[in-house]
């Protein structure tokens, strides 16, 4: 696929078609690398556990950090299967 390089202020850029963005799951940020004279564009994935430490502290402060499921499972009990 050929794309035109267009002026953007003092720089230049390319416009990526929506279908390409969707297929590559590109949303807000990309990581650019140059390898063997080729430009590699990789979507930046959100860190799924970002800020968990502060959220856990907040849960503790609100006394909302109780177990939902009892973790005292008796593995020797009858009818237990892995």
C-alpha positions as CSV (number, residue, x, y, z in Angstrom):
1,X,0.0,0.0,0.0
2,X,1.4,3.4,-1.0
3,X,0.7,6.4,1.2
4,X,1.6,10.0,0.7
5,X,4.0,11.8,3.1
6,X,2.3,15.1,4.1
7,X,3.6,18.2,5.9
8,X,2.5,18.5,9.5
9,X,3.9,21.8,10.9
10,X,7.7,21.6,10.6
11,X,7.5,17.8,10.4
12,X,6.0,15.3,7.9
13,X,3.7,12.4,8.5
14,X,1.5,9.7,7.0
15,X,-2.2,9.1,7.5
16,X,-3.0,5.5,8.3
17,X,-6.4,4.2,7.1
18,X,-8.9,3.3,9.7
19,X,-8.9,-0.4,8.6
20,X,-5.2,-0.6,9.2
21,X,-5.5,1.0,12.6
22,X,-8.3,-1.5,13.5
23,X,-6.4,-4.5,12.2
24,X,-3.2,-3.5,14.2
25,X,-5.3,-2.5,17.2
26,X,-3.6,1.0,17.2
27,X,-5.5,3.4,19.4
28,X,-3.6,6.3,21.0
29,X,0.1,5.5,21.0
30,X,2.6,3.6,18.9
31,X,6.2,2.6,19.4
32,X,8.5,3.4,16.5
33,X,11.7,1.4,15.6
34,X,14.0,1.4,12.7
35,X,15.4,-2.0,11.7
36,X,17.4,-2.6,8.5
37,X,16.2,0.8,7.1
38,X,12.6,-0.1,7.7
39,X,10.2,1.7,10.0
40,X,8.4,-0.6,12.4
41,X,5.2,0.7,14.0
42,X,3.9,-1.2,17.0
43,X,0.8,-0.3,19.1
44,X,1.5,0.5,22.7
45,X,-0.6,-1.7,24.9
46,X,-2.0,-0.3,28.1
47,X,-0.5,-1.9,31.1
48,X,-3.3,-3.9,32.5
49,X,-2.2,-3.7,36.1
50,X,-1.2,0.0,36.1
51,X,-2.0,1.7,39.4
52,X,-3.1,-1.5,41.0
53,X,-0.9,-0.8,44.1
54,X,-2.7,2.5,44.8
55,X,-6.1,0.8,44.2
56,X,-5.3,-2.0,46.7
57,X,-4.3,0.6,49.3
58,X,-7.5,2.4,48.7
59,X,-9.5,-0.8,49.1
60,X,-7.7,-1.5,52.4
61,X,-8.4,2.0,53.6
62,X,-12.1,1.5,52.8
63,X,-12.1,-2.0,54.4
64,X,-13.2,-3.4,51.0
65,X,-10.4,-5.9,50.7
66,X,-12.1,-9.0,52.0
67,X,-12.0,-12.3,50.2
68,X,-15.0,-13.0,48.0
69,X,-14.4,-16.8,47.9
70,X,-13.3,-18.7,50.9
71,X,-9.7,-19.8,50.3
72,X,-9.9,-22.7,52.9
73,X,-10.7,-25.4,50.3
74,X,-10.3,-28.9,51.6
75,X,-8.7,-30.8,48.7
76,X,-9.2,-34.1,50.5
77,X,-13.0,-33.6,50.6
78,X,-15.3,-36.1,48.8
79,X,-16.2,-35.3,45.2
80,X,-13.3,-32.9,44.8
81,X,-11.8,-32.9,41.3
82,X,-9.0,-30.9,39.6
